[in-house]
Amino acid sequence: MLCTRCRIRTAVTDDGLCTFCSGTRPPLPDGLMAPVPGPGGWGVATWPRSPVGLARAVTALLGLVIAADLFAIGTGLHLRGLWQQVEADGALNVYVGDGRTAETLYGIAALSQGVALLATAVVFIIWFHRTRRNAEVFDPSVQRMGPGWAVGGWFVPIANFWFPYRVASGVWEASAQTRADGGWRTVPRTPLNLWWGAWVVSLLCTRVTERLWDRAVDAEEIVRAAGLVAASDAVDIVAAVLAVLYVRAVTGMQVERALHGRAPDGPAPAPVPGAHR
């Protein structure tokens, strides 16, 4: 029979609870922590699940995003050069020969960007949600938004420029590294702030340049739009590099926090919106 509270583990007590929910689990060796109840709608929380595997996957996919952006920049600048020749003398026909090949390569580059970005977004959000759930165990009092917002916050129009940052801020604070004596130390949020700022700028640049490219008709407009699209891809590369640094920073803090932190003896307090350490 499953535990009547968590519905995950086998019930071992007369009242239908497992060893985790009943608090009868034997002490763990070497001062490791037993699971604690998790507030905020998470039900019964287990001690944090490692984000290391997901972090490695995200890092590898971000590398693919960077490679796709570099490919797009190269093909885009080549196509732009051909259209510059058309603008200069009008003698070149970009719809045959080298021009047609350049158009095809540019289309392949755009497709590779979309595929890489979609795959990265899926794995990143899974990693993001994992770290948010871990943060609920580390310190629920500094969580400004519930775990569900680690996923849903990305899909709310306008609010997706702010909600994920609030989630990430709570995760950063709860995952802060501890000193050898178990005390807290301040960890600068530079990786978080730089990544978020670059991501927002990249998103805005992409939306603007895509519209300019779609509306470009004559050679002069195409040359201008192609240059701006290449610049936008360069900004996306910067955002991807900063995302790698952010993912590594949070993952490293959570690993260290799990090694040094200690779960509270009793149920964790409910999260307080806007609370600060």
C-alpha positions in Angstrom: 0.0 0.0 0.0 1.2 3.5 -0.8 1.7 6.2 1.7 -1.6 8.1 2.3 0.3 11.4 2.3 2.9 11.4 -0.5 1.3 8.6 -2.6 4.9 7.7 -3.7 6.5 5.4 -1.1 5.3 2.2 0.6 3.4 2.7 3.9 5.1 1.2 6.9 3.2 2.6 9.9 -0.3 1.7 11.3 -1.7 5.1 10.2 -0.6 4.5 6.6 2.5 6.7 6.3 5.9 5.9 4.9 9.2 6.4 6.8 9.7 9.8 5.3 6.3 11.2 6.1 6.1 9.7 9.5 9.6 10.9 10.5 10.7 7.4 11.5 13.5 7.1 9.0 16.8 6.2 10.6 19.5 8.9 10.8 21.5 9.2 7.7 25.3 8.8 7.9 27.9 11.6 8.0 25.4 14.3 9.0 23.3 14.0 5.8 19.8 15.4 5.9 16.5 13.6 5.9 13.7 14.8 3.7 11.5 17.5 5.0 8.0 18.5 4.2 7.9 21.0 1.3 5.4 23.9 1.4 4.1 25.9 -1.6 2.1 23.2 -3.2 5.0 20.8 -3.7 3.5 18.2 -1.4 6.1 16.0 0.4 9.6 17.0 -0.8 12.6 14.8 -1.0 16.0 16.1 -0.4 17.1 18.1 -3.5 17.5 16.2 -6.7 20.8 16.8 -8.5 20.6 19.3 -11.4 24.1 18.4 -12.6 23.0 16.1 -15.5 20.4 18.6 -16.7 23.0 21.4 -16.4 25.4 19.4 -18.7 22.6 18.9 -21.2 21.7 22.6 -21.2 25.3 23.6 -21.6 25.8 21.2 -24.6 22.6 22.5 -26.2 23.6 26.1 -25.7 26.8 25.2 -27.5 24.6 24.1 -30.5 22.8 27.4 -30.3 26.0 29.3 -30.5 27.2 27.1 -33.5 23.8 27.7 -35.3 24.1 31.4 -34.7 27.7 31.5 -36.1 26.5 29.6 -39.2 23.6 32.0 -39.6 25.9 35.0 -39.3 28.3 33.6 -41.9 25.6 32.8 -44.4 23.7 36.0 -43.7 26.7 38.2 -44.3 27.5 36.3 -47.5 24.0 36.9 -48.8 24.2 40.5 -47.7 27.4 40.9 -49.8 25.6 39.6 -52.9 22.7 42.0 -52.4 25.2 44.8 -52.0 26.5 44.1 -55.4 23.0 44.3 -56.7 22.5 47.6 -55.0 25.8 48.9 -56.5 25.4 48.1 -60.2 22.3 45.9 -60.5 24.1 43.5 -62.8 24.1 40.5 -60.5 21.0 38.2 -60.5 20.8 36.8 -57.0 18.1 34.4 -57.9 20.4 32.0 -59.8 23.8 30.5 -59.3 25.7 31.7 -56.2 22.7 33.8 -55.1 20.3 30.9 -55.0 22.9 28.8 -53.1 23.3 31.6 -50.6 19.6 31.8 -50.1 19.3 28.1 -49.5 22.2 28.1 -47.0 20.6 31.0 -45.2 17.3 29.1 -45.0 19.1 26.1 -43.6 20.8 28.3 -41.0 17.5 29.8 -39.9 16.0 26.3 -39.6 19.0 25.1 -37.5 18.6 28.1 -35.2 15.0 27.3 -34.6 15.6 23.6 -33.9 18.5 24.3 -31.6 16.6 27.0 -29.7 13.5 24.9 -29.2 15.5 21.9 -27.9 17.5 24.2 -25.6 14.4 25.9 -24.3 12.8 22.6 -23.3 15.8 21.2 -21.4 16.5 24.6 -19.9 13.0 25.0 -18.5 13.2 21.4 -17.0 16.5 22.4 -15.4 15.0 25.7 -14.2 12.1 23.9 -12.6 14.4 21.4 -10.9 16.5 24.1 -9.3 13.3 25.9 -8.2 12.1 22.8 -6.4 15.5 22.4 -4.8 15.3 26.0 -3.6 12.0 25.2 -2.0 13.8 22.7 0.2 16.8 24.9 0.8 14.9 28.0 1.9 11.2 28.4 1.1 11.0 31.8 2.9 12.8 33.7 0.1 10.8 32.2 -2.8 8.7 35.0 -4.3 6.8 32.8 -6.7 5.6 29.2 -6.6 7.4 26.3 -8.4 4.9 26.3 -11.2 6.0 29.7 -12.3 9.4 28.2 -13.2 7.6 26.8 -16.2 4.5 28.9 -16.7 6.2 32.2 -16.3 7.9 31.8 -19.6 4.7 31.6 -21.5 2.8 34.6 -20.1 2.9 37.5 -22.6 4.7 40.7 -21.3 5.1 39.1 -17.8 7.7 36.7 -19.3 10.1 39.6 -19.2 9.9 39.6 -15.4 8.3 36.5 -13.8 11.2 34.1 -14.6 13.7 36.6 -13.2 11.7 36.6 -9.9 11.8 32.9 -9.8 15.5 32.9 -10.6 16.2 35.5 -7.9 14.6 33.3 -5.3 16.5 30.2 -6.5 19.8 32.2 -6.4 19.2 33.4 -2.8 18.2 30.0 -1.5 21.1 28.3 -3.2 23.7 30.7 -1.8 26.9 29.0 -0.9 27.6 28.4 2.8 30.8 28.9 4.7 32.6 26.0 6.3 31.0 26.8 9.7 27.5 26.6 8.1 26.9 30.3 8.0 25.8 32.3 5.0 27.9 34.5 2.7 26.8 36.9 0.1 27.1 35.6 -3.5 27.1 38.5 -6.1 24.2 38.1 -8.6 26.3 39.2 -11.5 25.9 36.0 -13.6 22.1 36.1 -13.0 21.7 39.8 -13.9 24.0 39.7 -16.9 22.3 36.6 -18.3 18.8 38.0 -17.8 19.7 41.4 -19.3 21.3 39.8 -22.3 18.4 37.4 -22.8 15.8 40.3 -22.8 17.9 42.4 -25.2 18.4 39.4 -27.5 14.6 38.6 -27.5 13.8 42.2 -28.4 16.4 42.4 -31.1 15.2 39.2 -32.7 11.6 40.4 -32.8 12.6 43.7 -34.4 15.0 42.3 -37.0 12.7 39.6 -38.0 10.0 42.2 -38.9 12.6 44.3 -40.8 13.7 41.2 -42.8 10.1 40.2 -43.6 9.3 43.7 -44.8 12.4 44.2 -46.8 11.7 44.4 -50.6 14.4 46.3 -52.5 18.1 45.7 -52.4 18.9 48.6 -50.0 16.3 47.4 -47.5 17.5 43.8 -47.7 21.2 44.8 -47.1 20.2 46.9 -44.1 18.0 44.1 -42.6 20.6 41.4 -43.2 23.2 43.4 -41.3 20.8 43.9 -38.4 19.9 40.3 -38.3 23.6 39.3 -38.1 24.0 41.8 -35.3 21.0 40.3 -33.5 22.5 36.8 -33.9 25.8 38.1 -32.3 23.7 39.4 -29.3 22.1 35.9 -29.1 25.6 34.4 -28.9 26.5 36.7 -26.0 23.2 35.7 -24.2 24.0 32.0 -24.8 27.5 32.3 -23.3 26.1 34.2 -20.3 23.4 31.5 -19.9 26.1 28.9 -19.7 27.8 30.8 -16.9 24.5 31.3 -15.1 23.6 27.6 -15.3 27.0 26.6 -14.0 26.9 29.1 -11.2 23.4 28.0 -9.9 24.3 24.3 -10.3 27.5 24.7 -8.4 25.8 26.6 -5.6 23.1 23.9 -5.3 25.6 21.1 -5.2 27.6 22.9 -2.4 24.4 23.9 -0.6 23.3 20.2 -0.6 26.6 19.2 0.9 26.8 21.8 3.6 23.1 22.7 4.3 21.0 21.1 7.0 17.3 20.6 6.7 15.2 22.0 9.6 13.9 19.7 12.3 10.3 20.6 11.8 8.1 21.5 8.9 9.5 24.4 6.8 7.6 27.7 7.1 5.3 28.7 4.3 7.0 31.0 1.7 6.6 34.7 2.4 6.1 36.8 -0.8 8.7 39.4 -1.1 10.7 38.2 1.9 14.4 38.8 1.9 17.2 37.3 4.0 
